[in-house]
Amino acid sequence: MNSRALSLILSLSLLAAVACGGPKKESAAASQADPAPAATATPPLPADVKDVAALAKPAPSSDPANSSGPSVSELAPREPEATSGAVVATGELVSPVRSELAVRMPGRVGRVFVDEGDKVRKGQALLELETQYLVLDLKRAEADVARARAAAADAERDYKRKQELLAKDSVAKAAFDRSETAFQAAQAATQSAEAARDLARQHLADAVLRSPLTGVIAEKRTDVGERLGDASVAFVVAQTSPIKLRFRLPERYLANLHNGRAVRATVDPYPGEVFQGKVTQVGGVIDPATRTVAVETELPNRDGRLSPGLFARVEIEVGAGGGTAR
């Protein structure tokens, strides 16, 4: 190999060495000249704020593009909840009729058949006045009727006989007229005696005070031996069949409330048992203090187990699909 070729090879080797080692030295020099700032360690949070810091962290998002903030669906306004469906309220059972009972005629109480709190049926006897004199009056009236009927029968026979004689011109017209008048008077006397008998019977019947409705004895104001006048109240009877249930609902349900809407009620004395009823009246005035409307419901209560004054938990369908109780 000649000297020129050797010189060329040495020059190429030098250039290759410079190309490989130059940038490293330059990079090392640059790093020594401008060292990167050391990472500062974050101090730990106090124990009493760790829970707050955990709640402040944004929830992880499956979409990396939206991980820095809430999604579009979270920022969109939500529709208000529908008011349809069953609404629960608290109501009270009340008697639709509360009657104060007084005897039809004055007298002394002879017997009392019921006590306060007893359940009674319509037409049931509650008390009876002393009836000894009333029984005697009825017997006398019946005797008067028998006497009057006998007199009327005799007058009728005489009248018919005179009528036959008058047809044969065998009796004077004046005698026939007197017989006819006596017969008519006897008939009137019989009717009067029968009316007196019926009045005596009615007095005897009125001596017994009967309940005009099915319900419960709310108050007892008399006892045996007490004398009652025409206006003396002996009992107070509260009707229980049917019975009313009253409660109030917010005014926003007024548009969906109407008569006949089905109602379900439960009471503490009979847990788990549902009493069915229907709306009979919706109040037309909103209470300005509570912004509620009164609703009245009727429950059959044929067995009389529901009593006035009980509190009830009410469920009523206020949606468009609310049915009518059967």
GUMI-877698 format. One line per 2 residues: number of its first residue (from 1); their letters; for each residue x, y, z of C-alpha. Coordinates in nm, 3 decimals. Each point is the difference from the previous one (the first is absolute). Layout:
BEGIN
NUM = a = X/Y/Z; ...
END
This chain:
BEGIN
1 = mn = 0.000/0.000/0.000; 0.137/0.341/-0.094
3 = sr = 0.023/0.291/0.238; -0.282/0.193/-0.166
5 = al = -0.253/-0.274/0.049; 0.109/-0.045/0.361
7 = sl = -0.046/0.369/0.065; -0.354/-0.012/-0.146
9 = il = -0.096/-0.293/0.222; 0.127/0.178/0.313
11 = sl = -0.194/0.312/-0.090; -0.326/-0.195/-0.041
13 = sl = 0.050/-0.175/0.335; 0.055/0.331/0.177
15 = la = -0.314/0.147/-0.151; -0.206/-0.301/0.112
17 = av = 0.132/0.026/0.355; -0.086/0.368/0.011
19 = ac = -0.354/-0.065/-0.133; -0.075/-0.260/0.269
21 = gg = 0.145/0.171/0.307; -0.079/0.362/-0.066
23 = pk = -0.371/0.018/0.078; 0.042/-0.198/0.322
25 = ke = 0.254/0.240/0.132; -0.217/0.291/-0.110
27 = sa = -0.305/-0.149/0.169; 0.195/-0.073/0.318
29 = aa = 0.135/0.348/-0.002; -0.346/0.142/-0.047
31 = sq = -0.134/-0.206/0.287; 0.281/0.117/0.222
33 = ad = -0.053/0.360/-0.100; -0.386/-0.003/0.054
35 = pa = -0.098/-0.265/0.257; -0.377/-0.084/0.026
37 = pa = -0.170/0.113/0.323; -0.054/-0.284/0.248
39 = at = -0.364/-0.115/0.053; -0.153/0.144/0.318
41 = at = -0.175/-0.266/0.217; -0.367/0.084/0.088
43 = pp = -0.054/0.017/0.378; -0.265/-0.245/0.133
45 = lp = -0.357/0.133/0.073; -0.125/0.026/0.359
47 = ad = -0.224/-0.287/0.113; -0.309/0.221/0.050
49 = vk = -0.009/0.118/-0.363; 0.079/-0.325/-0.179
51 = dv = -0.372/-0.089/-0.032; -0.082/0.343/-0.141
53 = aa = 0.285/-0.025/-0.248; -0.123/-0.342/-0.112
55 = la = -0.350/0.141/-0.065; 0.147/0.294/-0.194
57 = kp = 0.178/-0.228/-0.248; -0.184/-0.028/-0.332
59 = ap = -0.148/-0.340/-0.076; 0.206/-0.201/-0.250
61 = ss = -0.139/0.009/-0.350; 0.022/-0.272/-0.256
63 = dp = 0.046/0.264/-0.268; 0.345/0.160/0.026
65 = an = -0.122/0.307/-0.181; -0.264/0.072/0.268
67 = ss = 0.203/-0.111/0.304; 0.077/0.359/0.097
69 = gp = -0.367/0.105/0.059; -0.367/-0.108/0.010
71 = sv = -0.161/-0.155/-0.304; -0.252/0.178/-0.220
73 = se = -0.282/-0.221/0.134; 0.079/0.106/0.358
75 = la = -0.029/0.367/-0.092; -0.330/-0.041/-0.188
77 = pr = -0.320/0.107/0.193; -0.209/-0.285/0.140
79 = ep = -0.376/-0.046/-0.047; -0.218/0.038/0.313
81 = ea = -0.127/-0.323/0.155; -0.356/-0.101/-0.092
83 = ts = -0.268/0.040/0.269; -0.198/-0.305/-0.113
85 = ga = -0.023/-0.316/0.207; -0.096/-0.076/0.359
87 = vv = 0.015/0.280/0.255; 0.015/-0.077/0.372
89 = at = -0.176/0.217/0.257; -0.129/-0.022/0.357
91 = ge = -0.368/0.038/0.077; -0.258/-0.043/0.275
93 = lv = -0.316/-0.209/0.009; -0.310/0.203/0.084
95 = sp = -0.367/-0.083/0.037; -0.217/0.138/-0.284
97 = vr = -0.299/0.031/0.238; -0.003/0.073/0.373
99 = se = -0.353/-0.017/0.137; -0.130/0.112/0.339
101 = la = -0.291/-0.227/0.094; -0.291/0.109/0.220
103 = vr = -0.321/-0.181/0.093; -0.320/0.101/-0.180
105 = mp = -0.201/0.025/0.321; 0.093/0.084/0.357
107 = gr = 0.032/-0.278/0.252; 0.217/-0.184/0.247
109 = vg = 0.272/-0.233/-0.127; -0.090/-0.360/0.075
111 = rv = 0.275/-0.195/-0.178; 0.324/0.083/-0.182
113 = fv = 0.125/-0.254/-0.256; 0.337/0.148/-0.110
115 = de = 0.300/0.173/0.149; 0.250/0.255/-0.127
117 = gd = 0.228/-0.147/-0.266; -0.242/-0.273/-0.107
119 = kv = -0.058/-0.060/-0.371; -0.365/0.024/-0.103
121 = rk = -0.203/-0.077/-0.311; -0.267/0.211/-0.161
123 = gq = -0.330/-0.060/0.182; 0.160/-0.156/0.308
125 = al = -0.166/0.083/0.335; 0.216/0.222/0.224
127 = le = -0.230/0.063/0.298; -0.360/-0.042/0.111
129 = le = -0.210/0.228/0.217; -0.231/-0.128/0.271
131 = tq = -0.308/-0.127/-0.185; -0.246/-0.117/0.265
133 = yl = -0.246/0.286/-0.056; 0.048/-0.018/-0.375
135 = vl = -0.098/-0.367/-0.003; -0.318/0.082/0.198
137 = dl = -0.089/0.281/-0.240; 0.036/-0.239/-0.292
139 = kr = -0.227/-0.257/0.161; -0.268/0.262/0.066
141 = ae = 0.023/0.123/-0.357; -0.040/-0.351/-0.135
143 = ad = -0.309/-0.046/0.219; -0.148/0.323/-0.134
145 = va = 0.054/-0.125/-0.352; -0.182/-0.323/0.077
147 = ra = -0.296/0.189/0.151; -0.016/0.241/-0.292
149 = ra = 0.007/-0.280/-0.254; -0.284/-0.178/0.181
151 = aa = -0.210/0.316/0.000; 0.077/0.057/-0.366
153 = ad = -0.104/-0.354/-0.087; -0.336/0.045/0.181
155 = ae = -0.059/0.333/-0.172; 0.076/-0.156/-0.336
157 = rd = -0.258/-0.277/0.052; -0.265/0.253/0.100
159 = yk = 0.080/0.218/-0.299; -0.029/-0.288/-0.247
161 = rk = -0.329/-0.113/0.153; -0.147/0.350/-0.025
163 = qe = 0.127/0.022/-0.355; -0.198/-0.315/-0.096
165 = ll = -0.314/0.128/0.176; 0.028/0.333/-0.171
167 = ak = -0.002/-0.174/-0.337; -0.335/-0.161/0.098
169 = ds = -0.135/0.325/0.146; -0.019/-0.174/0.338
171 = va = 0.202/0.259/0.193; -0.006/0.374/0.017
173 = ka = 0.267/0.193/-0.180; 0.098/0.179/0.324
175 = af = 0.063/-0.330/0.177; 0.219/-0.114/-0.289
177 = dr = 0.199/0.325/0.011; 0.062/-0.041/0.375
179 = se = 0.125/-0.355/-0.054; 0.231/0.113/-0.278
181 = ta = 0.141/0.277/0.217; 0.058/-0.239/0.291
183 = fq = 0.186/-0.238/-0.230; 0.228/0.276/-0.130
185 = aa = 0.070/0.116/0.356; 0.088/-0.352/0.104
187 = qa = 0.246/-0.027/-0.290; 0.164/0.331/0.102
189 = at = 0.024/-0.114/0.362; 0.171/-0.318/-0.115
191 = qs = 0.255/0.196/-0.201; 0.065/0.228/0.298
193 = ae = 0.053/-0.297/0.230; 0.236/-0.161/-0.249
195 = aa = 0.200/0.326/-0.024; 0.030/0.014/0.380
197 = rd = 0.118/-0.360/0.001; 0.262/0.073/-0.269
199 = la = 0.119/0.301/0.200; 0.041/-0.214/0.312
201 = rq = 0.197/-0.253/-0.201; 0.224/0.276/-0.136
203 = hl = 0.064/0.135/0.350; 0.103/-0.348/0.109
205 = ad = 0.233/-0.030/-0.299; 0.148/0.346/0.064
207 = av = 0.091/-0.108/0.350; 0.287/-0.193/-0.162
209 = lr = 0.284/0.214/-0.136; 0.157/-0.159/-0.310
211 = sp = 0.316/0.085/-0.191; -0.069/0.174/-0.334
213 = lt = 0.333/-0.115/-0.147; 0.274/-0.261/0.019
215 = gv = 0.288/0.124/0.211; 0.144/0.019/0.348
217 = ia = -0.125/0.155/0.325; 0.226/0.304/0.034
219 = ek = -0.170/0.136/0.315; -0.245/-0.134/0.256
221 = rt = -0.180/0.274/0.192; -0.269/-0.185/0.195
223 = dv = -0.057/-0.299/0.224; -0.279/-0.205/0.156
225 = ge = -0.241/0.204/0.214; 0.081/0.336/-0.157
227 = rl = -0.292/0.201/-0.134; 0.039/0.123/-0.355
229 = gd = -0.180/0.297/-0.152; -0.091/0.067/-0.361
231 = as = 0.341/0.157/-0.076; 0.217/-0.217/0.226
233 = va = 0.289/-0.160/-0.194; 0.047/-0.359/0.113
235 = fv = 0.275/-0.119/-0.239; 0.236/0.130/-0.266
237 = va = 0.049/-0.249/-0.284; 0.279/0.035/-0.258
239 = qt = -0.048/-0.172/-0.335; 0.277/-0.243/-0.099
241 = sp = -0.137/-0.169/-0.313; 0.097/0.151/-0.231
243 = ik = 0.276/0.204/0.162; 0.186/0.298/-0.138
245 = lr = 0.377/0.050/-0.031; 0.128/0.356/-0.028
247 = fr = 0.350/0.104/-0.101; 0.183/0.279/-0.185
249 = lp = 0.221/-0.002/-0.311; 0.230/0.265/-0.152
251 = er = -0.168/0.235/-0.244; 0.203/-0.130/-0.297
253 = yl = -0.214/-0.317/-0.002; -0.330/0.189/-0.026
255 = an = -0.034/-0.047/-0.376; 0.008/-0.382/0.033
257 = lh = -0.239/-0.028/0.296; -0.364/-0.082/-0.067
259 = ng = -0.287/-0.195/0.153; 0.025/-0.375/-0.038
261 = ra = 0.381/-0.022/0.001; 0.124/-0.311/0.182
263 = vr = 0.145/0.033/0.350; 0.181/-0.257/0.218
265 = at = 0.025/0.045/0.375; 0.177/-0.182/0.282
267 = vd = -0.036/0.046/0.376; 0.218/-0.108/0.291
269 = py = -0.258/-0.229/0.171; -0.007/-0.222/-0.313
271 = pg = 0.358/-0.008/-0.137; 0.040/-0.136/-0.351
273 = ev = -0.370/0.031/-0.082; -0.106/0.245/-0.273
275 = fq = -0.341/0.169/0.003; -0.128/0.104/-0.342
277 = gk = -0.203/0.315/-0.058; -0.065/0.279/-0.246
279 = vt = 0.017/0.378/-0.004; -0.339/0.159/0.066
281 = qv = 0.094/0.367/0.026; 0.293/0.226/-0.091
283 = gg = 0.024/0.336/0.171; -0.026/0.304/-0.224
285 = vi = 0.209/0.230/0.221; 0.379/-0.014/0.044
287 = dp = 0.127/0.055/0.353; 0.226/0.306/-0.035
289 = at = 0.213/-0.104/0.297; 0.084/-0.354/-0.112
291 = rt = -0.080/0.023/-0.375; -0.205/-0.321/0.027
293 = va = -0.349/-0.108/-0.101; -0.239/-0.211/0.210
295 = ve = -0.109/-0.339/-0.134; -0.285/-0.211/0.139
297 = te = -0.026/-0.376/-0.049; -0.272/-0.250/0.084
299 = lp = 0.083/-0.350/0.129; -0.278/-0.266/0.019
301 = nr = 0.098/-0.134/0.348; -0.283/-0.253/-0.003
303 = dg = 0.153/-0.197/0.288; 0.036/0.316/0.211
305 = rl = 0.366/-0.057/0.086; 0.107/0.353/-0.096
307 = sp = -0.080/0.252/0.270; -0.024/0.380/-0.018
309 = gl = 0.318/0.172/0.117; 0.246/-0.258/-0.137
311 = fa = 0.296/0.129/-0.202; 0.055/-0.169/-0.336
313 = rv = 0.280/-0.017/-0.256; -0.149/0.083/-0.339
315 = ei = 0.122/-0.093/-0.348; -0.175/0.159/-0.296
317 = ev = 0.076/-0.016/-0.371; 0.032/0.355/-0.132
319 = ga = 0.119/-0.089/-0.351; -0.218/-0.006/-0.306
321 = gg = -0.041/-0.374/0.035; -0.146/0.000/0.351
323 = gt = -0.290/-0.241/0.018; -0.336/0.009/0.167
325 = ar = -0.057/-0.207/0.309; -0.254/-0.278/-0.038
END
